[in-house]
Amino acid sequence: MSTARTREAAKQQGAERIPARGIRAWIAAHASPPRAIAVAPVDTLVVVPRLPGSAAKKAMKRLVALGYRPAIEPETFGVQGYAGPVADGELERARRWGAKLRQLVGRDA
């Protein structure tokens, strides 16, 4: 959850685990890497109501600006509410995305 507002909204709607800081603060705490390290941001988004935007895409932009490099396109996976479960079809889609990431990272190893 990227902002204090989204973390508070999640808490109000019954989320059981709320991170102390968001992705923006986490990225800001990191310095530029000595070499271009591959990154693969993902996020989740409540499917109803579907909200615009992608924390993963924004995270990728910030990471690239610091000197990291994309391993794969960032991805958003749908969930049913803040506590889940994963939306229909998303688990299989996540598995395919992960398999593709593994192939891409394996080439760099």
MDTraj code that builds the backbone (N, CA, C; nanometers):
import mdtraj as md
import numpy as np

residues = "MET SER THR ALA ARG THR ARG GLU ALA ALA LYS GLN GLN GLY ALA GLU ARG ILE PRO ALA ARG GLY ILE ARG ALA TRP ILE ALA ALA HIS ALA SER PRO PRO ARG ALA ILE ALA VAL ALA PRO VAL ASP THR LEU VAL VAL VAL PRO ARG LEU PRO GLY SER ALA ALA LYS LYS ALA MET LYS ARG LEU VAL ALA LEU GLY TYR ARG PRO ALA ILE GLU PRO GLU THR PHE GLY VAL GLN GLY TYR ALA GLY PRO VAL ALA ASP GLY GLU LEU GLU ARG ALA ARG ARG TRP GLY ALA LYS LEU ARG GLN LEU VAL GLY ARG ASP ALA".split()
xyz = np.array([
    [0.0849, -0.1167, 0.0000],
    [0.0000, 0.0000, 0.0000],
    [0.0895, 0.1229, 0.0000],
    [0.0747, 0.1997, -0.1043],
    [0.1745, 0.3025, -0.1319],
    [0.1685, 0.4255, -0.0428],
    [0.0521, 0.4641, 0.0047],
    [0.0444, 0.5871, 0.0840],
    [-0.0199, 0.5607, 0.2201],
    [0.0002, 0.6538, 0.3113],
    [-0.0630, 0.6430, 0.4430],
    [-0.2147, 0.6378, 0.4278],
    [-0.2676, 0.7120, 0.3308],
    [-0.4122, 0.7137, 0.3083],
    [-0.4638, 0.5768, 0.2647],
    [-0.3914, 0.5103, 0.1742],
    [-0.4379, 0.3784, 0.1300],
    [-0.4236, 0.2762, 0.2417],
    [-0.3203, 0.2896, 0.3239],
    [-0.3048, 0.1975, 0.4367],
    [-0.4172, 0.2183, 0.5382],
    [-0.4533, 0.3431, 0.5634],
    [-0.5630, 0.3720, 0.6564],
    [-0.6959, 0.3211, 0.6007],
    [-0.7193, 0.3407, 0.4716],
    [-0.8426, 0.2914, 0.4089],
    [-0.8514, 0.1396, 0.4203],
    [-0.7405, 0.0725, 0.3998],
    [-0.7384, -0.0733, 0.4113],
    [-0.7716, -0.1156, 0.5539],
    [-0.7162, -0.0461, 0.6502],
    [-0.7431, -0.0762, 0.7919],
    [-0.8913, -0.0591, 0.8225],
    [-0.9501, 0.0493, 0.7730],
    [-1.0930, 0.0754, 0.7954],
    [-1.1817, -0.0314, 0.7331],
    [-1.1317, -0.0937, 0.6263],
    [-1.2111, -0.1953, 0.5570],
    [-1.1776, -0.3370, 0.6016],
    [-1.1003, -0.3488, 0.7100],
    [-1.0785, -0.4799, 0.7687],
    [-0.9498, -0.5509, 0.7350],
    [-0.8555, -0.4839, 0.6710],
    [-0.7274, -0.5497, 0.6416],
    [-0.6603, -0.5873, 0.7727],
    [-0.6055, -0.7069, 0.7770],
    [-0.5435, -0.7560, 0.8997],
    [-0.3974, -0.7178, 0.9117],
    [-0.3266, -0.7069, 0.8016],
    [-0.1847, -0.6737, 0.8038],
    [-0.1616, -0.5446, 0.7265],
    [-0.1150, -0.4448, 0.7952],
    [-0.0890, -0.3148, 0.7348],
    [0.0613, -0.2874, 0.7451],
    [0.1293, -0.2651, 0.6334],
    [0.2729, -0.2361, 0.6412],
    [0.2983, -0.1005, 0.7078],
    [0.4112, -0.0893, 0.7746],
    [0.4468, 0.0347, 0.8433],
    [0.4777, 0.1473, 0.7446],
    [0.5316, 0.1116, 0.6277],
    [0.5622, 0.2121, 0.5266],
    [0.5225, 0.1590, 0.3898],
    [0.5035, 0.2509, 0.2996],
    [0.4629, 0.2143, 0.1647],
    [0.5812, 0.1963, 0.0725],
    [0.5508, 0.1582, -0.0501],
    [0.6554, 0.1310, -0.1498],
    [0.7374, 0.2561, -0.1801],
    [0.6737, 0.3719, -0.1801],
    [0.7483, 0.4958, -0.2080],
    [0.8576, 0.5178, -0.1037],
    [0.8214, 0.5028, 0.0239],
    [0.9192, 0.5205, 0.1312],
    [1.0258, 0.4122, 0.1252],
    [0.9871, 0.2911, 0.0909],
    [1.0830, 0.1807, 0.0817],
    [1.1854, 0.2083, -0.0279],
    [1.1380, 0.2526, -0.1434],
    [1.2299, 0.2841, -0.2539],
    [1.3184, 0.4020, -0.2169],
    [1.2609, 0.5038, -0.1553],
    [1.3374, 0.6233, -0.1190],
    [1.4505, 0.5900, -0.0220],
    [1.4359, 0.4837, 0.0546],
    [1.5392, 0.4447, 0.1511],
    [1.6570, 0.3735, 0.0846],
    [1.6460, 0.3441, -0.0448],
    [1.7516, 0.2733, -0.1159],
    [1.8339, 0.3694, -0.2023],
    [1.9628, 0.3474, -0.2004],
    [2.0531, 0.4269, -0.2841],
    [2.0620, 0.3637, -0.4225],
    [2.1230, 0.4350, -0.5124],
    [2.1471, 0.3793, -0.6459],
    [2.2402, 0.2594, -0.6329],
    [2.2126, 0.1523, -0.7084],
    [2.2983, 0.0345, -0.6996],
    [2.4307, 0.0579, -0.7723],
    [2.5350, -0.0152, -0.7351],
    [2.6646, 0.0014, -0.8023],
    [2.6612, -0.0468, -0.9476],
    [2.5663, -0.1329, -0.9781],
    [2.5453, -0.1793, -1.1160],
    [2.3949, -0.1956, -1.1345],
    [2.3498, -0.2066, -1.2578],
    [2.2057, -0.2142, -1.2869],
    [2.1493, -0.3493, -1.2432],
    [2.0854, -0.3525, -1.1292],
    [2.0245, -0.4738, -1.0758],
    [1.8833, -0.4856, -1.1331],
    [1.8468, -0.6049, -1.1771],
    [1.7141, -0.6279, -1.2343],
    [1.6073, -0.6253, -1.1252],
    [1.4957, -0.5601, -1.1563],
    [1.3826, -0.5525, -1.0639],
    [1.2541, -0.5920, -1.1368],
    [1.1574, -0.6406, -1.0594],
    [1.0304, -0.6842, -1.1167],
    [0.9167, -0.6497, -1.0206],
    [0.8755, -0.5244, -1.0153],
    [0.7684, -0.4859, -0.9231],
    [0.6327, -0.5467, -0.9603],
    [0.5587, -0.5840, -0.8580],
    [0.4206, -0.6300, -0.8738],
    [0.3366, -0.5577, -0.7697],
    [0.2085, -0.5526, -0.7944],
    [0.1166, -0.5013, -0.6948],
    [-0.0158, -0.5745, -0.7065],
    [-0.1038, -0.5450, -0.6135],
    [-0.2397, -0.5985, -0.6195],
    [-0.3355, -0.4814, -0.6205],
    [-0.4528, -0.5067, -0.6756],
    [-0.5545, -0.4033, -0.6856],
    [-0.6900, -0.4678, -0.6650],
    [-0.7710, -0.4051, -0.5828],
    [-0.9056, -0.4548, -0.5596],
    [-0.9832, -0.4466, -0.6911],
    [-1.0502, -0.5547, -0.7293],
    [-1.1167, -0.5571, -0.8596],
    [-1.2526, -0.4877, -0.8592],
    [-1.3194, -0.4793, -0.7428],
    [-1.4482, -0.4099, -0.7366],
    [-1.4493, -0.3238, -0.6114],
    [-1.4522, -0.1939, -0.6193],
    [-1.4471, -0.1175, -0.7434],
    [-1.3041, -0.1125, -0.7953],
    [-1.2895, -0.1203, -0.9242],
    [-1.1570, -0.1161, -0.9874],
    [-1.1085, 0.0279, -0.9884],
    [-0.9950, 0.0486, -0.9275],
    [-0.9382, 0.1822, -0.9200],
    [-0.8289, 0.1978, -1.0241],
    [-0.8092, 0.3180, -1.0745],
    [-0.7048, 0.3391, -1.1757],
    [-0.5667, 0.3416, -1.1123],
    [-0.4665, 0.3229, -1.1952],
    [-0.3289, 0.3358, -1.1506],
    [-0.2652, 0.2030, -1.1161],
    [-0.1328, 0.2054, -1.1120],
    [-0.0559, 0.0866, -1.0798],
    [0.0646, 0.1259, -0.9972],
    [0.0679, 0.0819, -0.8727],
    [0.1842, 0.1083, -0.7879],
    [0.3078, 0.0418, -0.8460],
    [0.2909, -0.0730, -0.9103],
    [0.4052, -0.1446, -0.9685],
    [0.4693, -0.0636, -1.0809],
    [0.3886, -0.0025, -1.1662],
    [0.4429, 0.0784, -1.2760],
    [0.5138, 0.2020, -1.2219],
    [0.4550, 0.2649, -1.1224],
    [0.5175, 0.3829, -1.0630],
    [0.6464, 0.3442, -0.9909],
    [0.6447, 0.2302, -0.9232],
    [0.7651, 0.1819, -0.8556],
    [0.8758, 0.1564, -0.9573],
    [0.8402, 0.0966, -1.0705],
    [0.9403, 0.0698, -1.1739],
    [1.0052, 0.1991, -1.2210],
    [0.9250, 0.3024, -1.2445],
    [0.9800, 0.4308, -1.2895],
    [1.0793, 0.4863, -1.1876],
    [1.0442, 0.4783, -1.0603],
    [1.1326, 0.5296, -0.9559],
    [1.2598, 0.4465, -0.9453],
    [1.2468, 0.3152, -0.9574],
    [1.3631, 0.2272, -0.9493],
    [1.4572, 0.2480, -1.0682],
    [1.4003, 0.2629, -1.1874],
    [1.4825, 0.2875, -1.3062],
    [1.5562, 0.4213, -1.2917],
    [1.4884, 0.5208, -1.2363],
    [1.5530, 0.6507, -1.2146],
    [1.6714, 0.6399, -1.1187],
    [1.6668, 0.5418, -1.0277],
    [1.7776, 0.5203, -0.9347],
    [1.8921, 0.4406, -0.9976],
    [1.8650, 0.3761, -1.1118],
    [1.9692, 0.2992, -1.1773],
    [1.9446, 0.1500, -1.1828],
    [1.8287, 0.1048, -1.1370],
    [1.7919, -0.0367, -1.1501],
    [1.7435, -0.0589, -1.2930],
    [1.7317, -0.1834, -1.3357],
    [1.6827, -0.2098, -1.4709],
    [1.5655, -0.3070, -1.4651],
    [1.4700, -0.2911, -1.5539],
    [1.3541, -0.3810, -1.5566],
    [1.3942, -0.5225, -1.5994],
    [1.3520, -0.6211, -1.5230],
    [1.3704, -0.7612, -1.5624],
    [1.2541, -0.8040, -1.6514],
    [1.1392, -0.7402, -1.6295],
    [1.0141, -0.7723, -1.6978],
    [0.9213, -0.6540, -1.6745],
    [0.8171, -0.6453, -1.7507],
    [0.7191, -0.5392, -1.7282],
    [0.6543, -0.5576, -1.5903],
    [0.6302, -0.4493, -1.5163],
    [0.5607, -0.4620, -1.3880],
    [0.4195, -0.5139, -1.4109],
    [0.3640, -0.5762, -1.3100],
    [0.2321, -0.6375, -1.3272],
    [0.1431, -0.6090, -1.2070],
    [0.0139, -0.6002, -1.2331],
    [-0.0882, -0.5824, -1.1302],
    [-0.1789, -0.7040, -1.1314],
    [-0.2045, -0.7587, -1.0130],
    [-0.2929, -0.8746, -0.9994],
    [-0.4139, -0.8350, -0.9154],
    [-0.5304, -0.8810, -0.9572],
    [-0.6546, -0.8447, -0.8904],
    [-0.6843, -0.9300, -0.7689],
    [-0.7421, -0.8654, -0.6686],
    [-0.7867, -0.9337, -0.5475],
    [-0.9289, -0.8900, -0.5156],
    [-0.9979, -0.9731, -0.4386],
    [-1.1342, -0.9430, -0.3945],
    [-1.1261, -0.8772, -0.2567],
    [-1.1276, -0.7471, -0.2513],
    [-1.1208, -0.6763, -0.1238],
    [-0.9793, -0.6736, -0.0679],
    [-0.9612, -0.5976, 0.0377],
    [-0.8283, -0.5810, 0.0956],
    [-0.7742, -0.7086, 0.1581],
    [-0.8618, -0.7954, 0.2040],
    [-0.8170, -0.9185, 0.2696],
    [-0.8127, -1.0369, 0.1738],
    [-0.8449, -1.0147, 0.0459],
    [-0.8447, -1.1245, -0.0504],
    [-0.9796, -1.1907, -0.0525],
    [-0.9917, -1.2981, -0.1208],
    [-0.8877, -1.3778, -0.1858],
    [-0.8473, -1.3191, -0.3213],
    [-0.7534, -1.3863, -0.3850],
    [-0.7112, -1.3488, -0.5190],
    [-0.8310, -1.3634, -0.6127],
    [-0.8479, -1.2712, -0.7041],
    [-0.9604, -1.2745, -0.7981],
    [-0.9495, -1.3949, -0.8919],
    [-1.0622, -1.4350, -0.9469],
    [-1.0670, -1.5494, -1.0383],
    [-0.9674, -1.5333, -1.1521],
    [-0.8896, -1.6373, -1.1760],
    [-0.7948, -1.6399, -1.2865],
    [-0.6616, -1.5731, -1.2578],
    [-0.6526, -1.4969, -1.1494],
    [-0.5304, -1.4211, -1.1219],
    [-0.4151, -1.5081, -1.0731],
    [-0.4454, -1.6132, -0.9999],
    [-0.3376, -1.6990, -0.9513],
    [-0.2648, -1.7654, -1.0687],
    [-0.3410, -1.8137, -1.1657],
    [-0.2786, -1.8754, -1.2830],
    [-0.2026, -1.7707, -1.3649],
    [-0.2586, -1.6521, -1.3763],
    [-0.1899, -1.5450, -1.4486],
    [-0.0594, -1.5083, -1.3781],
    [-0.0620, -1.5058, -1.2451],
    [0.0592, -1.4769, -1.1680],
    [0.1632, -1.5872, -1.1874],
    [0.1190, -1.7101, -1.1942],
    [0.2128, -1.8204, -1.2184],
    [0.2794, -1.8061, -1.3553],
    [0.2020, -1.7708, -1.4570],
    [0.2601, -1.7518, -1.5904],
    [0.3600, -1.6368, -1.5903],
    [0.3243, -1.5273, -1.5234],
    [0.4132, -1.4124, -1.5143],
    [0.5420, -1.4527, -1.4428],
    [0.5299, -1.5249, -1.3329],
    [0.6472, -1.5703, -1.2587],
    [0.7351, -1.6636, -1.3399],
    [0.6733, -1.7517, -1.4173],
    [0.7510, -1.8432, -1.5021],
    [0.8271, -1.7651, -1.6087],
    [0.7615, -1.6647, -1.6661],
    [0.8286, -1.5810, -1.7664],
    [0.9449, -1.5061, -1.7016],
    [0.9236, -1.4534, -1.5825],
    [1.0297, -1.3831, -1.5103],
    [1.1470, -1.4776, -1.4833],
    [1.1167, -1.5974, -1.4421],
    [1.2227, -1.6943, -1.4146],
    [1.3065, -1.7220, -1.5397],
    [1.2404, -1.7353, -1.6531],
    [1.3124, -1.7574, -1.7789],
    [1.4032, -1.6389, -1.8110],
    [1.3505, -1.5191, -1.7962],
    [1.4269, -1.3982, -1.8279],
    [1.5455, -1.3810, -1.7336],
    [1.5255, -1.4035, -1.6064],
    [1.6322, -1.3877, -1.5082],
    [1.7355, -1.4981, -1.5269],
    [1.6907, -1.6180, -1.5643],
    [1.7819, -1.7287, -1.5880],
    [1.8808, -1.7000, -1.7003],
    [1.8368, -1.6220, -1.7977],
    [1.9250, -1.5842, -1.9092],
    [2.0370, -1.4917, -1.8636],
    [2.0063, -1.4108, -1.7605],
    [2.1059, -1.3148, -1.7111],
    [2.2052, -1.3776, -1.6147],
    [2.1723, -1.4932, -1.5615],
    [2.2573, -1.5548, -1.4587],
    [2.3872, -1.6073, -1.5145],
])
top = md.Topology()
chain = top.add_chain()
for i, resn in enumerate(residues, 1):
    res = top.add_residue(resn, chain, resSeq=i)
    for name in ("N", "CA", "C"):
        top.add_atom(name, md.element.get_by_symbol(name[0]), res)
traj = md.Trajectory(xyz[None], top)
